Amino acid sequence: MEKGEREHSGRQFSADDMALVIATTQMYPRLSQKEMASTVCELIGWTTPNGRPKRIQCLEFLWQLEAEGLIKLPAKRTRNVGSGRAASVQTAKESPEARMESKEINECGAIGLEIVQPGKRLAQWRKYVSSYHKLGDPRVFGSQIRYMITTEGQDLGCLLFSASSWALAPREKWIGWAAEERKAHLHLIVNNSRFLILPWVHVKNLASRALSMASRRIQRDWLAEYCYAPVLLETFVEPPYKGTCYKASNWIYLGETQGRGRNDRDNEWALTQKSIYVLPLQRDFRDVLKGTKPCKAVSPDDE
């Protein structure tokens, strides 16, 4: 990389790009941080395939530059959230009506996946995950889709699919990826970064059923939202969990992580090693990931 160049979230920033970013933060000090990120995205052409500014990734990059003393961002603007709005997010109830004790999958009604949109449902999804998932509600950057697992108006669990890990040696070896191929096509892998069955729901095979349903529709949903379709799913299973529901849904075990975070390229943060599982979404996924075939959505009926 040349002097003055940078890289962040798969984007190469030339020396001219960096000069423009720095100048923009100096010229428009009254913009909010979100407005600043949108402006920078527009000026340097940092967008998704469907033309949306990559504001979240840009904000992360701007925070990093500010931490290094290269720029100064405006102070974050806070909103006063009234108690009435906070009260609109219902606390999960473990009432006798809500509990599902040891039911068979065919006894609890039609299982569905609902895409979670901003508003009360997103707030409720966050409430569930922050309250009942071991890792809590994550700070997610980039492309993402959240699902609520439901049946007949009752919430059963939550799923989150988001950006894949930057580098995984077992994954790269299994795909047969060179470094440049990974940089060019990493966005075609999506990570199942959260999966929660609510603690009062006990339905046999519900977890594997929800995973299978998500794998059948994720290409279509991702294409509708981001104008491209992923071809491979990945996830991490942390001890003491065994990944039983992933195995039951035909996910493939690849090995263990090195105990590093997604963006820890300098091996500075020690984390728990996790088991890596992947699920191809179409037969020619390797050709697509290596760039020898174009990316497209594949209907389950085509397989």
C-alpha atoms as one frame of an Amber mdcrd trajectory, in Angstrom:
protein
   0.000   0.000   0.000   1.383   3.419  -0.999   2.137   6.175   1.490  -1.005
   7.985   2.567  -3.311   5.172   1.429  -5.666   3.343   3.777  -7.991   0.354
   3.742 -11.196  -0.136   5.712 -14.045  -2.650   5.401 -12.701  -3.897   2.078
 -12.418  -0.364   0.596  -9.100   1.060  -0.620  -8.638   4.788   0.055  -6.084
   6.557  -2.130  -4.038   9.490  -0.888  -6.463  11.773  -2.780  -9.431  10.088
  -1.071  -7.849  10.651   2.332  -7.149  14.302   1.557 -10.799  14.749   0.521
 -12.085  13.060   3.684  -9.941  15.279   5.905 -10.889  18.428   3.978 -14.602
  17.579   4.180 -14.532  17.256   7.967 -12.795  20.643   8.172 -15.142  22.401
   5.744 -18.447  21.254   7.262 -18.047  21.261  11.048 -21.789  21.900  11.622
 -22.922  18.647  10.034 -24.020  15.811  12.284 -21.841  12.715  12.244 -24.399
  10.867  10.098 -24.607  13.779   7.671 -20.805  13.894   7.552 -20.615  10.198
   6.712 -23.253  10.563   3.979 -21.369  13.515   2.494 -18.062  11.631   2.481
 -19.721   8.601   0.841 -21.156  10.827  -1.889 -17.851  12.591  -2.576 -15.714
   9.453  -2.841 -18.394   7.178  -4.330 -18.564   4.717  -1.429 -21.879   2.965
  -2.051 -23.577  -0.426  -2.048 -24.301  -2.174  -5.380 -27.739  -0.507  -5.448
 -26.258   2.970  -4.938 -26.925   3.521  -1.229 -24.167   5.292   0.717 -22.212
   2.974   3.018 -22.852   5.330   5.912 -22.364   2.823   8.731 -18.971   1.653
   7.424 -18.008   5.268   6.764 -18.919   6.301  10.302 -16.753   3.491  11.675
 -13.870   4.685   9.478 -14.319   8.312  10.573 -14.306   7.278  14.244 -11.083
   5.398  13.630  -9.478   8.430  11.965 -10.596  10.647  14.843  -9.096   8.198
  17.375  -5.796   8.515  15.474  -5.969  12.301  15.637  -6.290  12.753  11.865
  -9.700  14.450  11.945 -12.094  16.016  14.424 -15.747  15.075  14.204 -18.689
  17.107  15.533 -20.039  15.969  18.885 -22.693  13.294  18.759 -26.233  14.645
  18.852 -28.471  12.911  21.352 -32.236  12.607  21.356 -34.428  12.721  24.444
 -36.570   9.619  24.312 -39.757  10.059  26.264 -40.919   7.497  28.770 -44.004
   6.806  26.674 -41.944   5.532  23.752 -39.770   3.378  26.012 -42.876   1.859
  27.531 -44.125   0.833  24.068 -41.460  -1.892  23.924 -43.026  -4.744  25.803
 -40.970  -6.736  28.225 -41.018 -10.395  27.298 -43.535 -12.321  29.357 -43.185
 -15.811  30.696 -46.904 -16.159  31.295 -48.606 -19.554  31.068 -50.146 -18.427
  27.764 -46.723 -17.573  26.303 -44.889 -20.703  27.389 -44.443 -23.594  24.965
 -43.466 -26.630  26.953 -42.061 -29.620  25.068 -44.280 -29.383  22.021 -43.683
 -31.185  18.769 -42.990 -28.920  15.795 -46.352 -29.797  14.204 -48.264 -28.900
  17.384 -47.427 -25.207  17.617 -48.973 -23.834  14.420 -47.326 -22.570  11.236
 -43.753 -21.394  11.815 -42.880 -18.168   9.998 -39.986 -15.732   9.545 -40.787
 -12.026   9.677 -38.230  -9.500   8.404 -37.794  -7.009  11.234 -38.246  -3.398
  10.130 -37.302  -0.225  12.040 -39.858   0.686  14.670 -41.483  -1.250  17.485
 -40.590  -4.660  16.058 -36.908  -3.754  15.822 -37.012  -2.431  19.379 -38.663
  -5.680  20.514 -36.077  -7.769  18.620 -33.287  -5.846  20.328 -34.990  -6.291
  23.682 -35.126 -10.057  23.254 -31.514 -10.380  22.100 -30.050  -8.031  24.697
 -32.003  -9.787  27.457 -31.667 -13.447  26.509 -28.705 -13.974  24.172 -25.366
 -14.704  25.824 -23.557 -12.192  23.601 -26.266  -9.532  23.707 -27.405  -7.161
  20.980 -24.430  -6.644  18.648 -23.185  -3.419  17.095 -23.487  -4.459  13.448
 -21.969  -2.623  10.486 -22.792  -3.036   6.827 -25.480  -5.156   5.186 -27.799
  -6.985   7.581 -31.215  -8.638   7.828 -33.017  -9.490  11.051 -35.801 -12.059
  11.311 -38.336 -12.727  14.045 -39.337 -16.390  14.318 -43.103 -16.487  14.902
 -46.187 -18.653  15.032 -49.780 -17.411  15.063 -48.877 -13.985  16.452 -46.445
 -15.284  19.054 -42.705 -14.584  18.973 -40.486 -17.659  19.262 -36.990 -16.354
  18.556 -34.638 -14.105  16.625 -32.108 -14.403  13.790 -29.513 -11.929  12.523
 -27.545 -12.227   9.294 -24.756  -9.699   8.718 -21.313  -9.167   7.193 -18.956
 -12.134   7.095 -15.640 -12.403   8.916 -12.724 -10.708   7.185 -10.374 -13.694
   7.257 -10.809 -17.338   8.295  -7.993 -19.686   7.345 -10.148 -22.889   7.351
 -12.798 -21.153   5.216 -10.300 -19.783   2.713  -8.633 -23.193   2.383 -11.984
 -24.943   1.927 -13.110 -22.480  -0.759  -9.698 -22.395  -2.438  -9.561 -18.604
  -2.141  -6.588 -16.427  -2.985  -6.302 -13.115  -1.098  -7.459 -11.007  -4.057
 -10.435 -13.297  -4.668 -11.438 -12.937  -1.030 -11.260  -9.129  -1.195 -13.376
  -9.031  -4.349 -16.091 -11.482  -3.288 -16.218 -11.480   0.515 -19.593  -9.695
   0.453 -21.122 -12.860  -1.063 -20.706 -14.640   2.284 -23.166 -13.765   5.065
 -22.710 -14.541   8.750 -25.495 -15.821  10.981 -24.255 -13.642  13.813 -27.155
 -14.110  16.240 -29.603 -16.968  16.757 -31.953 -17.069  19.722 -34.857 -19.296
  20.694 -36.678 -17.509  23.517 -36.041 -19.286  26.828 -39.681 -20.116  27.538
 -40.177 -21.742  24.115 -39.586 -25.505  24.078 -40.447 -26.938  20.678 -38.574
 -29.942  19.353 -36.633 -29.262  16.146 -37.680 -25.589  16.089 -34.074 -24.356
  15.827 -33.201 -26.505  12.824 -36.571 -25.703  11.174 -35.938 -21.941  11.532
 -32.404 -22.258  10.139 -33.642 -24.247   7.151 -36.373 -21.694   6.450 -33.872
 -18.836   6.622 -31.416 -20.572   4.287 -34.185 -21.068   1.699 -35.166 -17.380
   1.599 -32.013 -15.416   2.479 -30.906 -15.069  -1.163 -34.258 -13.615  -2.224
 -34.479 -11.272   0.774 -30.864 -10.107   0.443 -31.319  -9.490  -3.288 -34.424
  -7.383  -2.643 -32.627  -5.285  -0.032 -29.097  -4.986  -1.430 -29.349  -5.888
  -5.167 -27.113  -8.947  -4.902 -27.500 -12.431  -3.440 -25.045 -14.238  -1.139
 -23.956 -17.763  -2.063 -22.592 -19.013   1.274 -23.618 -18.713   4.923 -21.224
 -18.982   7.855 -21.569 -19.001  11.626 -19.536 -19.558  14.780 -20.484 -21.846
  17.651 -18.870 -21.051  20.978 -18.243 -23.729  23.636 -19.980 -25.329  25.461
 -22.536 -25.368  22.607 -22.114 -28.204  20.086 -23.804 -26.751  17.022 -26.448
 -29.477  17.016 -29.099 -27.446  15.182 -26.578 -26.422  12.491 -25.525 -30.021
  11.964 -29.195 -31.036  11.723 -29.658 -28.359   9.039 -26.732 -29.711   6.957
 -24.225 -26.989   7.830 -20.612 -28.123   7.316 -17.999 -27.993  10.074 -14.714
 -26.457   8.836 -12.564 -26.147  11.954 -11.840 -23.656  14.704 -11.229 -19.904
  14.697  -7.885 -18.499  15.845  -9.534 -16.594  18.684  -9.496 -13.166  17.004
 -12.182 -10.608  16.266 -13.526  -9.792  12.788 -11.299  -6.726  12.362  -8.339
  -7.849  14.479  -5.781  -8.040  11.691  -2.850  -7.425  14.055  -3.695 -10.321
  16.418  -4.083  -8.027  19.419  -7.292  -9.275  21.047  -7.535 -12.800  22.416
 -11.018 -14.302  22.140 -12.515 -17.727  22.756 -11.956 -20.148  19.904 -15.185
 -21.053  18.124 -16.278 -23.792  15.748 -16.808 -22.636  12.154 -19.827 -23.902
  10.208 -20.835 -23.000   6.635 -23.799 -23.692   4.361 -23.603 -23.326   0.561
 -26.716 -21.698  -0.929 -26.142 -22.962  -4.480 -24.086 -25.707  -6.083 -21.709
 -23.418  -7.995 -20.904 -21.246  -4.970 -17.140 -21.821  -5.340 -17.169 -20.612
  -8.946 -19.061 -17.473  -7.888 -16.741 -16.809  -4.934 -13.695 -17.235  -7.161
 -15.143 -14.913  -9.793 -15.482 -17.432 -12.635 -19.311 -17.218 -12.584 -21.576
 -14.214 -11.977 -23.550 -13.840  -8.772 -27.268 -14.462  -9.036 -30.166 -15.498
  -6.833 -31.129 -19.156  -7.050 -34.601 -20.380  -6.206 -34.794 -23.596  -4.144
 -36.767 -25.042  -7.068 -33.712 -24.561  -9.313 -31.492 -26.760  -7.172
